[in-house]
Each structure stands twice: as C-alpha cells, then as structure tokens.
C-alpha cells in the first residue's frame, strides 16, 4: 500500500484549495461517494473523500470518520458553511475540475487504494 501527502494529492489534481488543513498528513486510501450514510458505514476512516456534495453535512461525516481531505469533484464550489466548518476542524477542502472518476484515476496513479 502506498501513501501520498495531502499536498501531493492537491498538486496532482491541480486543485483549488478552499481550506488548508495539515498538508503534510499522509493518506493511504480514498473513499468515493455522495450518499453520506454510505460513507459513514464504509471503511473510509482517514481516507481522502471524493464527492460532489458541497453542504455542511459533509464536514460532519468527515469529522466522524477522521477524514483529513475532502475533494469536491467536477469543479463545484463548496457552500460557505462547509468551508467554515472545515476550517474549524482542520480538514483540507479542495475542488478539482475532473469528474469523480477522473479524480479516482489520479489517486490510483498516486498509489492510493479504494
């Protein structure tokens, strides 16, 4: 199993950074999903989470699962309250232009497992 730092992931995706958390924190896997209950019930602890959801409840799930990086796909912008909560919880919040699938391809090339 490989790992990549949050900084390496952001650079590989050409991401827009909305909230800068711990950029040196390593991530070993990715979680992908828009259904919050699915992510809560999956093995997504400490993963990079790829979603198109942009609302406040995304941060609540990230806190519950100790997810250090939320990647919003398809260039969507996060809601202001999501940015505020991620700032408070030290969660990196980024937007990337590719689709969820495209982001997963990049994460796979970095060696992250799903």
Buried (B, 14 or more C-beta within 10 A) or exposed (E): EEBBBBBBBBEBBEBBBBBBBBBEBBBBBBBBBEEBEEBEEBEBEBBBBBBBBBEBEBBBBBBEBEBBBBBBBEEBEBBEEBBBBBBEBEBBBBBBBBBBEBBBEBBEEBEBEE
